[in-house]
Amino acid sequence: MASVPQFSTKIQGKYCLACFRDCARYAYAKQHGKDSIPEDLFPNASYF
């Protein structure tokens, strides 16, 4: 997400702050631990 900072800020606001249970990064961290979140996993991604 570091490669597209403006996009990531916008999408984080929608998924991570407004409705964090829909955030793929939140779901991944919940299952695998927050230190294991892939850098390229976007909040709106589906990792399943």
Biotite code that builds the C-alpha atoms (Angstrom):
import biotite.structure as struc

atoms = struc.array([
    struc.Atom([0.000, 0.000, 0.000], chain_id="A", res_id=1, res_name="MET", atom_name="CA", element="C"),
    struc.Atom([3.001, 2.247, 0.375], chain_id="A", res_id=2, res_name="ALA", atom_name="CA", element="C"),
    struc.Atom([3.284, 2.469, -3.403], chain_id="A", res_id=3, res_name="SER", atom_name="CA", element="C"),
    struc.Atom([-0.068, 4.284, -3.702], chain_id="A", res_id=4, res_name="VAL", atom_name="CA", element="C"),
    struc.Atom([-0.418, 6.522, -0.615], chain_id="A", res_id=5, res_name="PRO", atom_name="CA", element="C"),
    struc.Atom([-3.382, 8.641, -1.774], chain_id="A", res_id=6, res_name="GLN", atom_name="CA", element="C"),
    struc.Atom([-5.415, 5.600, -2.757], chain_id="A", res_id=7, res_name="PHE", atom_name="CA", element="C"),
    struc.Atom([-4.545, 3.729, 0.410], chain_id="A", res_id=8, res_name="SER", atom_name="CA", element="C"),
    struc.Atom([-5.566, 6.663, 2.607], chain_id="A", res_id=9, res_name="THR", atom_name="CA", element="C"),
    struc.Atom([-8.922, 6.918, 0.864], chain_id="A", res_id=10, res_name="LYS", atom_name="CA", element="C"),
    struc.Atom([-9.685, 3.210, 0.990], chain_id="A", res_id=11, res_name="ILE", atom_name="CA", element="C"),
    struc.Atom([-8.494, 2.862, 4.585], chain_id="A", res_id=12, res_name="GLN", atom_name="CA", element="C"),
    struc.Atom([-11.019, 5.518, 5.563], chain_id="A", res_id=13, res_name="GLY", atom_name="CA", element="C"),
    struc.Atom([-13.813, 3.517, 3.985], chain_id="A", res_id=14, res_name="LYS", atom_name="CA", element="C"),
    struc.Atom([-12.884, 0.011, 5.113], chain_id="A", res_id=15, res_name="TYR", atom_name="CA", element="C"),
    struc.Atom([-10.627, 0.331, 8.132], chain_id="A", res_id=16, res_name="CYS", atom_name="CA", element="C"),
    struc.Atom([-12.140, 3.282, 9.941], chain_id="A", res_id=17, res_name="LEU", atom_name="CA", element="C"),
    struc.Atom([-15.804, 3.341, 8.926], chain_id="A", res_id=18, res_name="ALA", atom_name="CA", element="C"),
    struc.Atom([-16.557, -0.380, 8.904], chain_id="A", res_id=19, res_name="CYS", atom_name="CA", element="C"),
    struc.Atom([-13.407, -2.139, 10.052], chain_id="A", res_id=20, res_name="PHE", atom_name="CA", element="C"),
    struc.Atom([-15.000, -5.601, 10.066], chain_id="A", res_id=21, res_name="ARG", atom_name="CA", element="C"),
    struc.Atom([-15.112, -5.413, 6.262], chain_id="A", res_id=22, res_name="ASP", atom_name="CA", element="C"),
    struc.Atom([-11.384, -4.634, 6.106], chain_id="A", res_id=23, res_name="CYS", atom_name="CA", element="C"),
    struc.Atom([-9.309, -7.486, 4.672], chain_id="A", res_id=24, res_name="ALA", atom_name="CA", element="C"),
    struc.Atom([-6.248, -6.284, 6.589], chain_id="A", res_id=25, res_name="ARG", atom_name="CA", element="C"),
    struc.Atom([-8.214, -6.421, 9.850], chain_id="A", res_id=26, res_name="TYR", atom_name="CA", element="C"),
    struc.Atom([-9.505, -9.921, 9.101], chain_id="A", res_id=27, res_name="ALA", atom_name="CA", element="C"),
    struc.Atom([-6.018, -11.120, 8.151], chain_id="A", res_id=28, res_name="TYR", atom_name="CA", element="C"),
    struc.Atom([-4.498, -9.647, 11.305], chain_id="A", res_id=29, res_name="ALA", atom_name="CA", element="C"),
    struc.Atom([-7.178, -11.243, 13.428], chain_id="A", res_id=30, res_name="LYS", atom_name="CA", element="C"),
    struc.Atom([-6.317, -14.695, 12.047], chain_id="A", res_id=31, res_name="GLN", atom_name="CA", element="C"),
    struc.Atom([-2.559, -14.406, 11.579], chain_id="A", res_id=32, res_name="HIS", atom_name="CA", element="C"),
    struc.Atom([-1.426, -11.607, 13.885], chain_id="A", res_id=33, res_name="GLY", atom_name="CA", element="C"),
    struc.Atom([-0.928, -7.949, 13.085], chain_id="A", res_id=34, res_name="LYS", atom_name="CA", element="C"),
    struc.Atom([2.789, -8.326, 12.403], chain_id="A", res_id=35, res_name="ASP", atom_name="CA", element="C"),
    struc.Atom([2.141, -10.772, 9.541], chain_id="A", res_id=36, res_name="SER", atom_name="CA", element="C"),
    struc.Atom([-0.089, -8.571, 7.334], chain_id="A", res_id=37, res_name="ILE", atom_name="CA", element="C"),
    struc.Atom([1.314, -8.525, 3.786], chain_id="A", res_id=38, res_name="PRO", atom_name="CA", element="C"),
    struc.Atom([2.326, -5.022, 2.701], chain_id="A", res_id=39, res_name="GLU", atom_name="CA", element="C"),
    struc.Atom([0.457, -5.414, -0.585], chain_id="A", res_id=40, res_name="ASP", atom_name="CA", element="C"),
    struc.Atom([-2.854, -6.534, 0.980], chain_id="A", res_id=41, res_name="LEU", atom_name="CA", element="C"),
    struc.Atom([-5.406, -3.792, 0.409], chain_id="A", res_id=42, res_name="PHE", atom_name="CA", element="C"),
    struc.Atom([-8.366, -3.277, 2.761], chain_id="A", res_id=43, res_name="PRO", atom_name="CA", element="C"),
    struc.Atom([-10.842, -4.146, 0.017], chain_id="A", res_id=44, res_name="ASN", atom_name="CA", element="C"),
    struc.Atom([-8.979, -7.292, -1.090], chain_id="A", res_id=45, res_name="ALA", atom_name="CA", element="C"),
    struc.Atom([-10.175, -10.822, -0.667], chain_id="A", res_id=46, res_name="SER", atom_name="CA", element="C"),
    struc.Atom([-7.415, -13.024, 0.669], chain_id="A", res_id=47, res_name="TYR", atom_name="CA", element="C"),
    struc.Atom([-9.501, -16.163, 1.242], chain_id="A", res_id=48, res_name="PHE", atom_name="CA", element="C"),
])
